[in-house]
Structures are given as structure tokens and as C-alpha cells.
Amino acid sequence: MLFIGSTTFGVYKNFTAIDTHTIHEKEIIEKQIIDTNKVESFTEAFANEYFSWQQAQESIDKRNERLKGYLTEDLQQLNADMVRADIPTSSAVRNVQIWNVSEVNDTDFKFYPKATDKELAYYVSNNALPTINKDYVFVELVNPVYAMKDNKVTVIVTVKYLDQETKVMQFSQYELVLEKAENWKIV
């Protein structure tokens, strides 16, 4: 009786059971290799030039000439005041180690395409940068160039966006001047 009851119950449950499906998901992770060799070489060369000098005026003059490729005029002047022949010091770099290189994405271009005039007012003065009101997704900054002069920073940059509507890459070029007030603002 017990055997017949359990068999009958098993057959009943088999016919009335809710079908379940197992879903197998695969996530493909693509590794992207970023070549940081140029950045590392530039940094090593700069560190070797900047932190190495002899006390002789000729050595200091050669060092200052080589640093012109690395420093703005203001920084060159500051550097010339710090390393002089009348200060009895010399320095040499034995080794440069770069522990980490990471990409920095800023100048607040992630939120810019969807920002309103009110939101932009914190970063922009006198409507120097108009609103876009587009569905763009920030991808990267392309070849940003920064220069500081007279307490202002000039930025020349191309910003790469993905247009969500057309699925096309959008490249926007900017030449900006930033000035320090209560915060850095685009003027």
C-alpha cells in the first residue's frame, strides 16, 4: 500500500511539476594592454635630469637647458633659483623605479554632455562652455596638453564620446582657459 501510494504520488508530481530551465551565462572579459613605455621613459628621463647636478656653473647651465623640454617658463625660473652654483650641493640619480602608471580621466567631461546651465555654473563662468544636452558617454581624453601661465591653465584636448543614439564615436575638440577663483573655473 505504501509502495503504490508513493509511486502514484511520484507520477502525479512528475506530470504537475512546473518546468524549470537552467540558464548558463558566460561573461567574456577582454584584457586590454595599455602601452605605458613612453610615459615611463619620459618620467625616467625627467627624473634623471631634474634630480642630477654638479656644483659647477657649467653643469648647472647644461641641466637647465635640458630641462626646458620638460618645464614651463615659471617652473624653469623656480628651478633656476633652487639649484645654483653658490649653494654647495650636488645630486645624482642612481635608479628610477616606476611602481604604477594609471590613466586619469578628468577636466569633468563625464557629466558635461547632460549638464544643465545651473550645473555648469560651478565649473564655467560667463557661459564660456555651452550646454550640449546629448546622450553621450565619456570614453577618454585624447592627447591633452596643459600649460600654466600667469596663474591660468590653458588646456587643449580632444574628448572622445560615444553617442548613445547613433552608436557613433563623437570627437569634440576644446581649447579651454582655467582660472583659480573659489575653485578652478573655465573662463
C-alpha positions in Angstrom: 0.0 0.0 0.0 2.8 2.3 0.9 4.7 1.4 -2.3 1.6 2.0 -4.5 0.9 5.4 -2.7 4.4 6.7 -3.1 4.6 5.6 -6.8 1.2 7.3 -7.5 2.3 10.4 -5.7 5.6 10.5 -7.7 3.8 10.1 -11.0 1.3 12.8 -10.0 4.2 15.3 -9.1 6.0 14.5 -12.3 3.0 15.5 -14.5 2.1 18.6 -12.5 5.6 19.9 -11.9 6.5 23.4 -13.2 9.1 23.3 -15.9 12.3 24.9 -14.8 15.1 25.8 -17.1 18.7 26.3 -16.2 20.3 29.4 -17.7 24.0 29.3 -18.3 25.6 32.8 -18.6 29.0 33.5 -19.9 30.9 36.7 -19.3 33.7 37.4 -21.6 36.4 39.6 -20.1 38.8 41.1 -22.6 42.1 42.2 -21.3 43.3 45.4 -22.7 47.0 46.0 -22.7 48.0 49.7 -22.5 51.5 50.6 -23.5 53.0 52.7 -20.8 56.5 52.5 -22.1 56.6 56.1 -23.4 55.3 57.5 -20.2 57.8 55.5 -18.2 60.7 56.5 -20.4 59.7 60.2 -20.3 59.4 60.0 -16.5 62.7 58.3 -16.0 64.5 60.8 -18.3 62.9 63.7 -16.5 63.8 62.3 -13.0 67.4 61.7 -14.2 67.7 65.3 -15.5 65.8 67.1 -12.7 67.5 65.4 -9.7 71.1 65.3 -11.1 73.5 68.2 -11.0 77.1 69.1 -10.1 78.1 72.2 -8.2 79.9 73.7 -11.3 78.1 76.5 -13.1 78.7 74.9 -16.5 77.0 71.7 -15.3 74.0 73.6 -13.9 73.6 75.6 -17.1 73.6 72.4 -19.2 71.0 70.9 -16.8 68.8 74.0 -17.0 69.0 73.9 -20.9 67.9 70.2 -20.9 65.0 70.9 -18.5 63.5 73.4 -20.9 61.9 70.4 -22.7 60.1 69.4 -19.5 59.2 72.5 -17.6 57.1 75.6 -18.3 58.8 79.0 -18.1 57.6 79.6 -14.5 58.9 76.2 -13.3 62.2 76.8 -15.1 62.6 80.1 -13.2 61.8 78.4 -9.9 64.2 75.6 -10.7 67.0 78.1 -11.5 66.5 79.7 -8.1 66.7 76.4 -6.3 69.8 74.9 -7.9 72.7 77.4 -8.0 76.5 77.3 -8.1 76.8 79.3 -4.9 74.9 76.5 -3.0 77.5 73.8 -2.2 75.4 70.8 -3.2 75.4 68.2 -5.9 73.0 65.3 -6.6 73.0 62.2 -8.7 70.3 59.7 -9.6 71.3 56.0 -9.3 68.0 54.4 -10.2 64.4 55.3 -11.1 61.6 52.9 -10.3 58.1 53.4 -11.6 55.7 51.4 -9.4 52.4 52.2 -11.1 51.0 54.0 -14.1 47.3 54.8 -14.2 45.2 56.7 -16.6 43.5 59.8 -15.2 40.3 61.0 -16.8 39.1 64.4 -15.6 38.5 68.1 -16.7 34.8 66.8 -15.7 33.8 65.7 -19.2 31.9 62.7 -17.9 28.9 64.7 -16.8 29.3 67.6 -19.2 27.1 66.3 -22.1 24.0 66.1 -19.9 24.7 69.0 -17.6 22.3 72.0 -17.3 23.4 75.6 -17.2 22.9 75.6 -13.5 25.1 72.6 -13.0 27.8 74.0 -15.3 27.9 77.3 -13.4 30.1 75.7 -10.8 32.8 74.9 -13.3 32.2 77.5 -16.0 32.0 81.3 -15.8 30.2 83.6 -18.2 28.7 80.7 -20.2 32.1 80.0 -21.7 31.1 76.4 -22.4 27.6 75.9 -23.8 25.3 73.1 -22.8 25.1 70.1 -25.1 22.1 68.1 -23.8 23.0 64.9 -25.7 23.1 61.3 -24.6 26.9 61.0 -24.9 29.0 58.6 -22.8 32.5 59.7 -22.0 35.2 57.4 -23.4 38.6 59.1 -23.0 40.6 62.3 -23.2 42.8 62.3 -26.4 46.2 64.0 -26.2 45.5 66.6 -23.5 48.0 69.4 -23.4 48.2 71.5 -20.2 50.2 74.8 -19.9 50.3 77.2 -16.9 51.0 80.9 -17.4 50.1 83.9 -15.2 48.0 81.8 -12.8 45.9 80.4 -15.6 45.9 76.9 -17.1 45.4 76.5 -20.8 44.1 73.1 -21.9 43.9 71.8 -25.4 42.2 68.5 -25.6 40.0 66.3 -27.8 37.3 64.4 -25.9 36.0 61.1 -27.2 32.3 60.4 -26.6 30.0 57.5 -27.6 26.7 58.9 -29.0 24.1 56.6 -27.4 21.5 57.4 -30.1 23.6 56.8 -33.2 26.3 54.5 -31.6 29.0 56.6 -33.3 32.1 57.9 -31.7 32.0 61.7 -31.3 35.2 63.7 -31.1 34.9 67.1 -29.6 37.9 69.5 -29.5 38.3 72.0 -26.8 40.7 74.9 -26.1 40.0 76.0 -22.6 41.4 78.5 -20.1 41.0 77.7 -16.5 41.4 80.3 -13.7 41.5 79.8 -10.0 38.7 81.6 -8.1 36.8 79.8 -5.3 37.6 76.7 -7.4 39.1 76.2 -10.9 36.7 77.6 -13.5 36.7 77.6 -17.3 36.8 81.2 -18.4 
